[in-house]
Amino acid sequence: MSFYEKHIFVCENERAPGERVSCGRQGSSEILKLLKQKAAKAGIEYKFRVQRAGCLDRCELGPIQVSYPEGLWFQIKSEADVEIVLEHYLKQNNPEKYKHLLVKEE
């Protein structure tokens, strides 16, 4: 049994100028802030956590997030995406409503 039922990690890695793209330069800090603020007010009735992460090494897909225990990789790029994840992933667990935000495995 896990301490949290769901645990979302938001990559905030920022690479130096001239290096490959990074989540930090693609707005991940704002996504993290929105997720944390809105999740705290969403009325979710189980223990979960949204937190920053270092490099998740999928920068070209960024900003990138991963959630456990399912191991789902998300591309959350806007406030509208944040709302979808909160309502349909964290609250209702309705994959049909958030599947367009999932990263396709190669």
Phi and psi restraints in degrees (range 20) as a CNS / XPLOR table:
assign (resid 1 and name C) (resid 2 and name N)
       (resid 2 and name CA) (resid 2 and name C) 1.0 -89.4 20.0 2
assign (resid 2 and name N) (resid 2 and name CA)
       (resid 2 and name C) (resid 3 and name N) 1.0 152.1 20.0 2
assign (resid 2 and name C) (resid 3 and name N)
       (resid 3 and name CA) (resid 3 and name C) 1.0 -63.6 20.0 2
assign (resid 3 and name N) (resid 3 and name CA)
       (resid 3 and name C) (resid 4 and name N) 1.0 -38.6 20.0 2
assign (resid 3 and name C) (resid 4 and name N)
       (resid 4 and name CA) (resid 4 and name C) 1.0 -111.3 20.0 2
assign (resid 4 and name N) (resid 4 and name CA)
       (resid 4 and name C) (resid 5 and name N) 1.0 142.8 20.0 2
assign (resid 4 and name C) (resid 5 and name N)
       (resid 5 and name CA) (resid 5 and name C) 1.0 -71.9 20.0 2
assign (resid 5 and name N) (resid 5 and name CA)
       (resid 5 and name C) (resid 6 and name N) 1.0 -36.0 20.0 2
assign (resid 5 and name C) (resid 6 and name N)
       (resid 6 and name CA) (resid 6 and name C) 1.0 -138.8 20.0 2
assign (resid 6 and name N) (resid 6 and name CA)
       (resid 6 and name C) (resid 7 and name N) 1.0 144.4 20.0 2
assign (resid 6 and name C) (resid 7 and name N)
       (resid 7 and name CA) (resid 7 and name C) 1.0 -141.7 20.0 2
assign (resid 7 and name N) (resid 7 and name CA)
       (resid 7 and name C) (resid 8 and name N) 1.0 112.5 20.0 2
assign (resid 7 and name C) (resid 8 and name N)
       (resid 8 and name CA) (resid 8 and name C) 1.0 -104.5 20.0 2
assign (resid 8 and name N) (resid 8 and name CA)
       (resid 8 and name C) (resid 9 and name N) 1.0 125.4 20.0 2
assign (resid 8 and name C) (resid 9 and name N)
       (resid 9 and name CA) (resid 9 and name C) 1.0 -106.4 20.0 2
assign (resid 9 and name N) (resid 9 and name CA)
       (resid 9 and name C) (resid 10 and name N) 1.0 127.1 20.0 2
assign (resid 9 and name C) (resid 10 and name N)
       (resid 10 and name CA) (resid 10 and name C) 1.0 -109.3 20.0 2
assign (resid 10 and name N) (resid 10 and name CA)
       (resid 10 and name C) (resid 11 and name N) 1.0 117.2 20.0 2
assign (resid 10 and name C) (resid 11 and name N)
       (resid 11 and name CA) (resid 11 and name C) 1.0 -67.6 20.0 2
assign (resid 11 and name N) (resid 11 and name CA)
       (resid 11 and name C) (resid 12 and name N) 1.0 128.3 20.0 2
assign (resid 11 and name C) (resid 12 and name N)
       (resid 12 and name CA) (resid 12 and name C) 1.0 -120.4 20.0 2
assign (resid 12 and name N) (resid 12 and name CA)
       (resid 12 and name C) (resid 13 and name N) 1.0 16.4 20.0 2
assign (resid 12 and name C) (resid 13 and name N)
       (resid 13 and name CA) (resid 13 and name C) 1.0 -59.4 20.0 2
assign (resid 13 and name N) (resid 13 and name CA)
       (resid 13 and name C) (resid 14 and name N) 1.0 136.3 20.0 2
assign (resid 13 and name C) (resid 14 and name N)
       (resid 14 and name CA) (resid 14 and name C) 1.0 -125.9 20.0 2
assign (resid 14 and name N) (resid 14 and name CA)
       (resid 14 and name C) (resid 15 and name N) 1.0 115.0 20.0 2
assign (resid 14 and name C) (resid 15 and name N)
       (resid 15 and name CA) (resid 15 and name C) 1.0 -83.7 20.0 2
assign (resid 15 and name N) (resid 15 and name CA)
       (resid 15 and name C) (resid 16 and name N) 1.0 159.5 20.0 2
assign (resid 15 and name C) (resid 16 and name N)
       (resid 16 and name CA) (resid 16 and name C) 1.0 -68.2 20.0 2
assign (resid 16 and name N) (resid 16 and name CA)
       (resid 16 and name C) (resid 17 and name N) 1.0 151.7 20.0 2
assign (resid 16 and name C) (resid 17 and name N)
       (resid 17 and name CA) (resid 17 and name C) 1.0 -54.5 20.0 2
assign (resid 17 and name N) (resid 17 and name CA)
       (resid 17 and name C) (resid 18 and name N) 1.0 139.2 20.0 2
assign (resid 17 and name C) (resid 18 and name N)
       (resid 18 and name CA) (resid 18 and name C) 1.0 93.2 20.0 2
assign (resid 18 and name N) (resid 18 and name CA)
       (resid 18 and name C) (resid 19 and name N) 1.0 -18.7 20.0 2
assign (resid 18 and name C) (resid 19 and name N)
       (resid 19 and name CA) (resid 19 and name C) 1.0 -85.0 20.0 2
assign (resid 19 and name N) (resid 19 and name CA)
       (resid 19 and name C) (resid 20 and name N) 1.0 175.1 20.0 2
assign (resid 19 and name C) (resid 20 and name N)
       (resid 20 and name CA) (resid 20 and name C) 1.0 -61.6 20.0 2
assign (resid 20 and name N) (resid 20 and name CA)
       (resid 20 and name C) (resid 21 and name N) 1.0 161.6 20.0 2
assign (resid 20 and name C) (resid 21 and name N)
       (resid 21 and name CA) (resid 21 and name C) 1.0 -56.1 20.0 2
assign (resid 21 and name N) (resid 21 and name CA)
       (resid 21 and name C) (resid 22 and name N) 1.0 153.1 20.0 2
assign (resid 21 and name C) (resid 22 and name N)
       (resid 22 and name CA) (resid 22 and name C) 1.0 -135.5 20.0 2
assign (resid 22 and name N) (resid 22 and name CA)
       (resid 22 and name C) (resid 23 and name N) 1.0 157.7 20.0 2
assign (resid 22 and name C) (resid 23 and name N)
       (resid 23 and name CA) (resid 23 and name C) 1.0 -61.5 20.0 2
assign (resid 23 and name N) (resid 23 and name CA)
       (resid 23 and name C) (resid 24 and name N) 1.0 -38.1 20.0 2
assign (resid 23 and name C) (resid 24 and name N)
       (resid 24 and name CA) (resid 24 and name C) 1.0 -59.3 20.0 2
assign (resid 24 and name N) (resid 24 and name CA)
       (resid 24 and name C) (resid 25 and name N) 1.0 -34.3 20.0 2
assign (resid 24 and name C) (resid 25 and name N)
       (resid 25 and name CA) (resid 25 and name C) 1.0 -85.7 20.0 2
assign (resid 25 and name N) (resid 25 and name CA)
       (resid 25 and name C) (resid 26 and name N) 1.0 0.4 20.0 2
assign (resid 25 and name C) (resid 26 and name N)
       (resid 26 and name CA) (resid 26 and name C) 1.0 -110.9 20.0 2
assign (resid 26 and name N) (resid 26 and name CA)
       (resid 26 and name C) (resid 27 and name N) 1.0 16.2 20.0 2
assign (resid 26 and name C) (resid 27 and name N)
       (resid 27 and name CA) (resid 27 and name C) 1.0 91.9 20.0 2
assign (resid 27 and name N) (resid 27 and name CA)
       (resid 27 and name C) (resid 28 and name N) 1.0 18.5 20.0 2
assign (resid 27 and name C) (resid 28 and name N)
       (resid 28 and name CA) (resid 28 and name C) 1.0 -66.0 20.0 2
assign (resid 28 and name N) (resid 28 and name CA)
       (resid 28 and name C) (resid 29 and name N) 1.0 -29.1 20.0 2
assign (resid 28 and name C) (resid 29 and name N)
       (resid 29 and name CA) (resid 29 and name C) 1.0 -64.2 20.0 2
assign (resid 29 and name N) (resid 29 and name CA)
       (resid 29 and name C) (resid 30 and name N) 1.0 -40.0 20.0 2
assign (resid 29 and name C) (resid 30 and name N)
       (resid 30 and name CA) (resid 30 and name C) 1.0 -67.5 20.0 2
assign (resid 30 and name N) (resid 30 and name CA)
       (resid 30 and name C) (resid 31 and name N) 1.0 -39.3 20.0 2
assign (resid 30 and name C) (resid 31 and name N)
       (resid 31 and name CA) (resid 31 and name C) 1.0 -62.8 20.0 2
assign (resid 31 and name N) (resid 31 and name CA)
       (resid 31 and name C) (resid 32 and name N) 1.0 -44.9 20.0 2
assign (resid 31 and name C) (resid 32 and name N)
       (resid 32 and name CA) (resid 32 and name C) 1.0 -58.9 20.0 2
assign (resid 32 and name N) (resid 32 and name CA)
       (resid 32 and name C) (resid 33 and name N) 1.0 -46.8 20.0 2
assign (resid 32 and name C) (resid 33 and name N)
       (resid 33 and name CA) (resid 33 and name C) 1.0 -59.7 20.0 2
assign (resid 33 and name N) (resid 33 and name CA)
       (resid 33 and name C) (resid 34 and name N) 1.0 -47.4 20.0 2
assign (resid 33 and name C) (resid 34 and name N)
       (resid 34 and name CA) (resid 34 and name C) 1.0 -62.7 20.0 2
assign (resid 34 and name N) (resid 34 and name CA)
       (resid 34 and name C) (resid 35 and name N) 1.0 -46.0 20.0 2
assign (resid 34 and name C) (resid 35 and name N)
       (resid 35 and name CA) (resid 35 and name C) 1.0 -58.6 20.0 2
assign (resid 35 and name N) (resid 35 and name CA)
       (resid 35 and name C) (resid 36 and name N) 1.0 -45.9 20.0 2
assign (resid 35 and name C) (resid 36 and name N)
       (resid 36 and name CA) (resid 36 and name C) 1.0 -65.1 20.0 2
assign (resid 36 and name N) (resid 36 and name CA)
       (resid 36 and name C) (resid 37 and name N) 1.0 -47.4 20.0 2
assign (resid 36 and name C) (resid 37 and name N)
       (resid 37 and name CA) (resid 37 and name C) 1.0 -63.2 20.0 2
assign (resid 37 and name N) (resid 37 and name CA)
       (resid 37 and name C) (resid 38 and name N) 1.0 -48.8 20.0 2
assign (resid 37 and name C) (resid 38 and name N)
       (resid 38 and name CA) (resid 38 and name C) 1.0 -72.2 20.0 2
assign (resid 38 and name N) (resid 38 and name CA)
       (resid 38 and name C) (resid 39 and name N) 1.0 -35.6 20.0 2
assign (resid 38 and name C) (resid 39 and name N)
       (resid 39 and name CA) (resid 39 and name C) 1.0 -64.3 20.0 2
assign (resid 39 and name N) (resid 39 and name CA)
       (resid 39 and name C) (resid 40 and name N) 1.0 -36.8 20.0 2
assign (resid 39 and name C) (resid 40 and name N)
       (resid 40 and name CA) (resid 40 and name C) 1.0 -63.7 20.0 2
assign (resid 40 and name N) (resid 40 and name CA)
       (resid 40 and name C) (resid 41 and name N) 1.0 -25.2 20.0 2
assign (resid 40 and name C) (resid 41 and name N)
       (resid 41 and name CA) (resid 41 and name C) 1.0 -105.9 20.0 2
assign (resid 41 and name N) (resid 41 and name CA)
       (resid 41 and name C) (resid 42 and name N) 1.0 3.9 20.0 2
assign (resid 41 and name C) (resid 42 and name N)
       (resid 42 and name CA) (resid 42 and name C) 1.0 -83.2 20.0 2
assign (resid 42 and name N) (resid 42 and name CA)
       (resid 42 and name C) (resid 43 and name N) 1.0 -8.7 20.0 2
assign (resid 42 and name C) (resid 43 and name N)
       (resid 43 and name CA) (resid 43 and name C) 1.0 71.2 20.0 2
assign (resid 43 and name N) (resid 43 and name CA)
       (resid 43 and name C) (resid 44 and name N) 1.0 33.3 20.0 2
assign (resid 43 and name C) (resid 44 and name N)
       (resid 44 and name CA) (resid 44 and name C) 1.0 -76.7 20.0 2
assign (resid 44 and name N) (resid 44 and name CA)
       (resid 44 and name C) (resid 45 and name N) 1.0 129.6 20.0 2
assign (resid 44 and name C) (resid 45 and name N)
       (resid 45 and name CA) (resid 45 and name C) 1.0 -99.6 20.0 2
assign (resid 45 and name N) (resid 45 and name CA)
       (resid 45 and name C) (resid 46 and name N) 1.0 28.3 20.0 2
assign (resid 45 and name C) (resid 46 and name N)
       (resid 46 and name CA) (resid 46 and name C) 1.0 -144.8 20.0 2
assign (resid 46 and name N) (resid 46 and name CA)
       (resid 46 and name C) (resid 47 and name N) 1.0 168.4 20.0 2
assign (resid 46 and name C) (resid 47 and name N)
       (resid 47 and name CA) (resid 47 and name C) 1.0 -79.0 20.0 2
assign (resid 47 and name N) (resid 47 and name CA)
       (resid 47 and name C) (resid 48 and name N) 1.0 125.6 20.0 2
assign (resid 47 and name C) (resid 48 and name N)
       (resid 48 and name CA) (resid 48 and name C) 1.0 -144.4 20.0 2
assign (resid 48 and name N) (resid 48 and name CA)
       (resid 48 and name C) (resid 49 and name N) 1.0 167.9 20.0 2
assign (resid 48 and name C) (resid 49 and name N)
       (resid 49 and name CA) (resid 49 and name C) 1.0 -147.0 20.0 2
assign (resid 49 and name N) (resid 49 and name CA)
       (resid 49 and name C) (resid 50 and name N) 1.0 140.7 20.0 2
assign (resid 49 and name C) (resid 50 and name N)
       (resid 50 and name CA) (resid 50 and name C) 1.0 -117.6 20.0 2
assign (resid 50 and name N) (resid 50 and name CA)
       (resid 50 and name C) (resid 51 and name N) 1.0 125.2 20.0 2
assign (resid 50 and name C) (resid 51 and name N)
       (resid 51 and name CA) (resid 51 and name C) 1.0 -148.5 20.0 2
assign (resid 51 and name N) (resid 51 and name CA)
       (resid 51 and name C) (resid 52 and name N) 1.0 161.9 20.0 2
assign (resid 51 and name C) (resid 52 and name N)
       (resid 52 and name CA) (resid 52 and name C) 1.0 -74.9 20.0 2
assign (resid 52 and name N) (resid 52 and name CA)
       (resid 52 and name C) (resid 53 and name N) 1.0 155.4 20.0 2
assign (resid 52 and name C) (resid 53 and name N)
       (resid 53 and name CA) (resid 53 and name C) 1.0 -135.9 20.0 2
assign (resid 53 and name N) (resid 53 and name CA)
       (resid 53 and name C) (resid 54 and name N) 1.0 157.3 20.0 2
assign (resid 53 and name C) (resid 54 and name N)
       (resid 54 and name CA) (resid 54 and name C) 1.0 -75.2 20.0 2
assign (resid 54 and name N) (resid 54 and name CA)
       (resid 54 and name C) (resid 55 and name N) 1.0 -162.0 20.0 2
assign (resid 54 and name C) (resid 55 and name N)
       (resid 55 and name CA) (resid 55 and name C) 1.0 -60.0 20.0 2
assign (resid 55 and name N) (resid 55 and name CA)
       (resid 55 and name C) (resid 56 and name N) 1.0 127.5 20.0 2
assign (resid 55 and name C) (resid 56 and name N)
       (resid 56 and name CA) (resid 56 and name C) 1.0 -100.4 20.0 2
assign (resid 56 and name N) (resid 56 and name CA)
       (resid 56 and name C) (resid 57 and name N) 1.0 3.0 20.0 2
assign (resid 56 and name C) (resid 57 and name N)
       (resid 57 and name CA) (resid 57 and name C) 1.0 60.3 20.0 2
assign (resid 57 and name N) (resid 57 and name CA)
       (resid 57 and name C) (resid 58 and name N) 1.0 34.4 20.0 2
assign (resid 57 and name C) (resid 58 and name N)
       (resid 58 and name CA) (resid 58 and name C) 1.0 -133.8 20.0 2
assign (resid 58 and name N) (resid 58 and name CA)
       (resid 58 and name C) (resid 59 and name N) 1.0 39.9 20.0 2
assign (resid 58 and name C) (resid 59 and name N)
       (resid 59 and name CA) (resid 59 and name C) 1.0 -56.2 20.0 2
assign (resid 59 and name N) (resid 59 and name CA)
       (resid 59 and name C) (resid 60 and name N) 1.0 -36.6 20.0 2
assign (resid 59 and name C) (resid 60 and name N)
       (resid 60 and name CA) (resid 60 and name C) 1.0 -64.8 20.0 2
assign (resid 60 and name N) (resid 60 and name CA)
       (resid 60 and name C) (resid 61 and name N) 1.0 -13.3 20.0 2
assign (resid 60 and name C) (resid 61 and name N)
       (resid 61 and name CA) (resid 61 and name C) 1.0 -99.4 20.0 2
assign (resid 61 and name N) (resid 61 and name CA)
       (resid 61 and name C) (resid 62 and name N) 1.0 -0.3 20.0 2
assign (resid 61 and name C) (resid 62 and name N)
       (resid 62 and name CA) (resid 62 and name C) 1.0 -68.3 20.0 2
assign (resid 62 and name N) (resid 62 and name CA)
       (resid 62 and name C) (resid 63 and name N) 1.0 170.2 20.0 2
assign (resid 62 and name C) (resid 63 and name N)
       (resid 63 and name CA) (resid 63 and name C) 1.0 -67.7 20.0 2
assign (resid 63 and name N) (resid 63 and name CA)
       (resid 63 and name C) (resid 64 and name N) 1.0 141.0 20.0 2
assign (resid 63 and name C) (resid 64 and name N)
       (resid 64 and name CA) (resid 64 and name C) 1.0 -115.7 20.0 2
assign (resid 64 and name N) (resid 64 and name CA)
       (resid 64 and name C) (resid 65 and name N) 1.0 146.3 20.0 2
assign (resid 64 and name C) (resid 65 and name N)
       (resid 65 and name CA) (resid 65 and name C) 1.0 -137.3 20.0 2
assign (resid 65 and name N) (resid 65 and name CA)
       (resid 65 and name C) (resid 66 and name N) 1.0 150.1 20.0 2
assign (resid 65 and name C) (resid 66 and name N)
       (resid 66 and name CA) (resid 66 and name C) 1.0 -131.2 20.0 2
assign (resid 66 and name N) (resid 66 and name CA)
       (resid 66 and name C) (resid 67 and name N) 1.0 141.2 20.0 2
assign (resid 66 and name C) (resid 67 and name N)
       (resid 67 and name CA) (resid 67 and name C) 1.0 -123.6 20.0 2
assign (resid 67 and name N) (resid 67 and name CA)
       (resid 67 and name C) (resid 68 and name N) 1.0 138.0 20.0 2
assign (resid 67 and name C) (resid 68 and name N)
       (resid 68 and name CA) (resid 68 and name C) 1.0 -120.2 20.0 2
assign (resid 68 and name N) (resid 68 and name CA)
       (resid 68 and name C) (resid 69 and name N) 1.0 149.2 20.0 2
assign (resid 68 and name C) (resid 69 and name N)
       (resid 69 and name CA) (resid 69 and name C) 1.0 -90.2 20.0 2
assign (resid 69 and name N) (resid 69 and name CA)
       (resid 69 and name C) (resid 70 and name N) 1.0 -8.1 20.0 2
assign (resid 69 and name C) (resid 70 and name N)
       (resid 70 and name CA) (resid 70 and name C) 1.0 -72.9 20.0 2
assign (resid 70 and name N) (resid 70 and name CA)
       (resid 70 and name C) (resid 71 and name N) 1.0 -23.0 20.0 2
assign (resid 70 and name C) (resid 71 and name N)
       (resid 71 and name CA) (resid 71 and name C) 1.0 72.9 20.0 2
assign (resid 71 and name N) (resid 71 and name CA)
       (resid 71 and name C) (resid 72 and name N) 1.0 35.0 20.0 2
assign (resid 71 and name C) (resid 72 and name N)
       (resid 72 and name CA) (resid 72 and name C) 1.0 -85.5 20.0 2
assign (resid 72 and name N) (resid 72 and name CA)
       (resid 72 and name C) (resid 73 and name N) 1.0 132.3 20.0 2
assign (resid 72 and name C) (resid 73 and name N)
       (resid 73 and name CA) (resid 73 and name C) 1.0 -102.0 20.0 2
assign (resid 73 and name N) (resid 73 and name CA)
       (resid 73 and name C) (resid 74 and name N) 1.0 127.1 20.0 2
assign (resid 73 and name C) (resid 74 and name N)
       (resid 74 and name CA) (resid 74 and name C) 1.0 -115.3 20.0 2
assign (resid 74 and name N) (resid 74 and name CA)
       (resid 74 and name C) (resid 75 and name N) 1.0 151.6 20.0 2
assign (resid 74 and name C) (resid 75 and name N)
       (resid 75 and name CA) (resid 75 and name C) 1.0 -114.3 20.0 2
assign (resid 75 and name N) (resid 75 and name CA)
       (resid 75 and name C) (resid 76 and name N) 1.0 96.4 20.0 2
assign (resid 75 and name C) (resid 76 and name N)
       (resid 76 and name CA) (resid 76 and name C) 1.0 -104.8 20.0 2
assign (resid 76 and name N) (resid 76 and name CA)
       (resid 76 and name C) (resid 77 and name N) 1.0 112.7 20.0 2
assign (resid 76 and name C) (resid 77 and name N)
       (resid 77 and name CA) (resid 77 and name C) 1.0 -119.0 20.0 2
assign (resid 77 and name N) (resid 77 and name CA)
       (resid 77 and name C) (resid 78 and name N) 1.0 -5.6 20.0 2
assign (resid 77 and name C) (resid 78 and name N)
       (resid 78 and name CA) (resid 78 and name C) 1.0 -148.3 20.0 2
assign (resid 78 and name N) (resid 78 and name CA)
       (resid 78 and name C) (resid 79 and name N) 1.0 169.1 20.0 2
assign (resid 78 and name C) (resid 79 and name N)
       (resid 79 and name CA) (resid 79 and name C) 1.0 -63.5 20.0 2
assign (resid 79 and name N) (resid 79 and name CA)
       (resid 79 and name C) (resid 80 and name N) 1.0 -35.5 20.0 2
assign (resid 79 and name C) (resid 80 and name N)
       (resid 80 and name CA) (resid 80 and name C) 1.0 -62.5 20.0 2
assign (resid 80 and name N) (resid 80 and name CA)
       (resid 80 and name C) (resid 81 and name N) 1.0 -40.5 20.0 2
assign (resid 80 and name C) (resid 81 and name N)
       (resid 81 and name CA) (resid 81 and name C) 1.0 -63.4 20.0 2
assign (resid 81 and name N) (resid 81 and name CA)
       (resid 81 and name C) (resid 82 and name N) 1.0 -40.3 20.0 2
assign (resid 81 and name C) (resid 82 and name N)
       (resid 82 and name CA) (resid 82 and name C) 1.0 -58.2 20.0 2
assign (resid 82 and name N) (resid 82 and name CA)
       (resid 82 and name C) (resid 83 and name N) 1.0 -45.4 20.0 2
assign (resid 82 and name C) (resid 83 and name N)
       (resid 83 and name CA) (resid 83 and name C) 1.0 -60.6 20.0 2
assign (resid 83 and name N) (resid 83 and name CA)
       (resid 83 and name C) (resid 84 and name N) 1.0 -41.7 20.0 2
assign (resid 83 and name C) (resid 84 and name N)
       (resid 84 and name CA) (resid 84 and name C) 1.0 -63.1 20.0 2
assign (resid 84 and name N) (resid 84 and name CA)
       (resid 84 and name C) (resid 85 and name N) 1.0 -45.5 20.0 2
assign (resid 84 and name C) (resid 85 and name N)
       (resid 85 and name CA) (resid 85 and name C) 1.0 -62.9 20.0 2
assign (resid 85 and name N) (resid 85 and name CA)
       (resid 85 and name C) (resid 86 and name N) 1.0 -44.3 20.0 2
assign (resid 85 and name C) (resid 86 and name N)
       (resid 86 and name CA) (resid 86 and name C) 1.0 -62.2 20.0 2
assign (resid 86 and name N) (resid 86 and name CA)
       (resid 86 and name C) (resid 87 and name N) 1.0 -49.4 20.0 2
assign (resid 86 and name C) (resid 87 and name N)
       (resid 87 and name CA) (resid 87 and name C) 1.0 -73.9 20.0 2
assign (resid 87 and name N) (resid 87 and name CA)
       (resid 87 and name C) (resid 88 and name N) 1.0 -46.8 20.0 2
assign (resid 87 and name C) (resid 88 and name N)
       (resid 88 and name CA) (resid 88 and name C) 1.0 -99.6 20.0 2
assign (resid 88 and name N) (resid 88 and name CA)
       (resid 88 and name C) (resid 89 and name N) 1.0 -19.0 20.0 2
assign (resid 88 and name C) (resid 89 and name N)
       (resid 89 and name CA) (resid 89 and name C) 1.0 -98.4 20.0 2
assign (resid 89 and name N) (resid 89 and name CA)
       (resid 89 and name C) (resid 90 and name N) 1.0 -57.5 20.0 2
assign (resid 89 and name C) (resid 90 and name N)
       (resid 90 and name CA) (resid 90 and name C) 1.0 -74.5 20.0 2
assign (resid 90 and name N) (resid 90 and name CA)
       (resid 90 and name C) (resid 91 and name N) 1.0 -41.0 20.0 2
assign (resid 90 and name C) (resid 91 and name N)
       (resid 91 and name CA) (resid 91 and name C) 1.0 -88.8 20.0 2
assign (resid 91 and name N) (resid 91 and name CA)
       (resid 91 and name C) (resid 92 and name N) 1.0 -52.3 20.0 2
assign (resid 91 and name C) (resid 92 and name N)
       (resid 92 and name CA) (resid 92 and name C) 1.0 -102.0 20.0 2
assign (resid 92 and name N) (resid 92 and name CA)
       (resid 92 and name C) (resid 93 and name N) 1.0 -16.9 20.0 2
assign (resid 92 and name C) (resid 93 and name N)
       (resid 93 and name CA) (resid 93 and name C) 1.0 49.1 20.0 2
assign (resid 93 and name N) (resid 93 and name CA)
       (resid 93 and name C) (resid 94 and name N) 1.0 60.1 20.0 2
assign (resid 93 and name C) (resid 94 and name N)
       (resid 94 and name CA) (resid 94 and name C) 1.0 -114.4 20.0 2
assign (resid 94 and name N) (resid 94 and name CA)
       (resid 94 and name C) (resid 95 and name N) 1.0 86.0 20.0 2
assign (resid 94 and name C) (resid 95 and name N)
       (resid 95 and name CA) (resid 95 and name C) 1.0 -56.1 20.0 2
assign (resid 95 and name N) (resid 95 and name CA)
       (resid 95 and name C) (resid 96 and name N) 1.0 -30.3 20.0 2
assign (resid 95 and name C) (resid 96 and name N)
       (resid 96 and name CA) (resid 96 and name C) 1.0 -60.4 20.0 2
assign (resid 96 and name N) (resid 96 and name CA)
       (resid 96 and name C) (resid 97 and name N) 1.0 -29.0 20.0 2
assign (resid 96 and name C) (resid 97 and name N)
       (resid 97 and name CA) (resid 97 and name C) 1.0 -86.2 20.0 2
assign (resid 97 and name N) (resid 97 and name CA)
       (resid 97 and name C) (resid 98 and name N) 1.0 -19.9 20.0 2
assign (resid 97 and name C) (resid 98 and name N)
       (resid 98 and name CA) (resid 98 and name C) 1.0 -117.7 20.0 2
assign (resid 98 and name N) (resid 98 and name CA)
       (resid 98 and name C) (resid 99 and name N) 1.0 -0.4 20.0 2
assign (resid 98 and name C) (resid 99 and name N)
       (resid 99 and name CA) (resid 99 and name C) 1.0 -60.6 20.0 2
assign (resid 99 and name N) (resid 99 and name CA)
       (resid 99 and name C) (resid 100 and name N) 1.0 -26.2 20.0 2
assign (resid 99 and name C) (resid 100 and name N)
       (resid 100 and name CA) (resid 100 and name C) 1.0 -69.3 20.0 2
assign (resid 100 and name N) (resid 100 and name CA)
       (resid 100 and name C) (resid 101 and name N) 1.0 -14.0 20.0 2
assign (resid 100 and name C) (resid 101 and name N)
       (resid 101 and name CA) (resid 101 and name C) 1.0 -94.2 20.0 2
assign (resid 101 and name N) (resid 101 and name CA)
       (resid 101 and name C) (resid 102 and name N) 1.0 -6.1 20.0 2
assign (resid 101 and name C) (resid 102 and name N)
       (resid 102 and name CA) (resid 102 and name C) 1.0 -80.4 20.0 2
assign (resid 102 and name N) (resid 102 and name CA)
       (resid 102 and name C) (resid 103 and name N) 1.0 142.6 20.0 2
assign (resid 102 and name C) (resid 103 and name N)
       (resid 103 and name CA) (resid 103 and name C) 1.0 -78.6 20.0 2
assign (resid 103 and name N) (resid 103 and name CA)
       (resid 103 and name C) (resid 104 and name N) 1.0 130.0 20.0 2
assign (resid 103 and name C) (resid 104 and name N)
       (resid 104 and name CA) (resid 104 and name C) 1.0 -74.4 20.0 2
assign (resid 104 and name N) (resid 104 and name CA)
       (resid 104 and name C) (resid 105 and name N) 1.0 130.5 20.0 2
assign (resid 104 and name C) (resid 105 and name N)
       (resid 105 and name CA) (resid 105 and name C) 1.0 -76.2 20.0 2
assign (resid 105 and name N) (resid 105 and name CA)
       (resid 105 and name C) (resid 106 and name N) 1.0 142.4 20.0 2
